[in-house]
Amino acid sequence: MPVFPPGRWLNPADRPEWCEVAGAGRFAVPVAGGRFERHHHDDHELWFIAGGKARVLVDGDEHYVQTGDMVLTQAGDTHDVLAVYEDLHGFFVQTGFPTGGRFGHLYRDPADAEGHAVPAGPVPEDFPNR
């Protein structure tokens, strides 16, 4: 059974033949110096938020996320981390390609590929307390 340590992620060039998952791995956006890139995929993506608090763009709307949340992104929907309130740690799975699908992050605007600084701030008063 393959084991992928931190810093390595499952991708088409690095997965067993039997594996139909397009990609999987960990991500982190720290409060200090965090960066992320606005992007979309040709496949669906699921995030599990393992730690932290943030505001994300998904499905055309902004949502607060925190430890324990799952974020589902439909193929073609742009998603992004807009702000982080506590170091954000997560795990992602890309579900697999539709026929003719492309792998990886795709960008509607070439400038999005450069990524952006993710602003940090205190937890907003309206952030859900779970």
N, C-alpha and C positions, 0 to 999 in steps of 0.2 A: 504494500500500500504506500503510495507516495506521501511524503510529508513535506510541507512547504513552510520553512521557518520564516520568521519576520524578515521583511526585506525582499522576499520572493513571492510571486503570485502566479496563480494558474492562468495560462493563456494558451492560444492555439499552438504555439511553437513549443510549449512546455507542459503538455498534458497527455495522459495515457489515451490510446486510441479509443477505448471503450467509453471515455468520459464525454458526455454531450454538453456539459457546461462550457460556455464560451470563455468565461473569465471569472476569477474569484480571488479575493485577497483582502488585505487590511488597508485602512486609510486613517490618517490623523490630520487634524487641523488645530494646531496649538493656539492658545491665546496670544502668545508672543510670536509675532512674525508669521502667522498662518497665511497660507496661500491656497487657492483652489481655482479651477477653471470651469467656466460655464460651458456645458457640452450636452450632447445627446448620443444615443446608440441606436443601431438597427435592431437591437433585441431589448427585451424587458430587463430591468435591473431591480434588485432588492438590496436594501441596506439594512443592517442591524446595527443600531447605535449601542455600542458596548460601554460608552462612558461619555460624560460631558453634556453640555447644553448649547444649542445653536438655533439659528433661524435659517431655513433652507427654502429654495425655490423648487417647486415640483408641481407638475400639472398646471402651470400657469398661475399658481397661487403660492403665497408665502406661508410657511408652517413652522411652529416651534417644534424642536425635537429634543429628546433627552434620553438618558440611559434606559434601555429596555424597549425603545420604540423601533418599529420596522417602517421603512419608507419604500413604497412601491412606485417605480417609474415605468410607464408604458413606453414601448419602442417609439422613438421619434420625439418624445417629450424632453425639452430642455430642462436641465436641473443644475443646481449650484448651491454652494454654501455662502450665505449672504452676511452672516455675523456669527461670532462665537462668544459665548459668555463663560464657558468653562472648556478646557481642552477637550476637543471632540475626537473620539476614537470609534471606529466602526469597522464593519466587515461588509463586503459587497459580493454579490453573485450576479453575473450576467447569464440570462437563461438559455442562450443558444441562438443560433442564427436562423432567421427565416431564409428561404431560398434566395440566393444572391446577396445576402446581408454582408455588411462590412464589419470588421472587428475594431474595437477600441473606441476612443473618444472621437466624436465627430463635431464639427463646429459650423454654426450658421454664419458667424463673422470670424474671419481669420485672426482678428485681434484677440478673440477669446482663447485661442490656443496658447497665448503667452501666460495665461492665468492672471490672477489679481490678488492683491492683498485683501485678507478677510479682516474687517475691523473687529476689534474686541471691545467689550463694554460690560457694565454690570448687568446682572440678570434683570430684565424688564419687570415692572410690577405686574403686568398681565400674563407673565409666563405661568403656565399651568403647574401647580404643585401636586405631584403624584408620589 
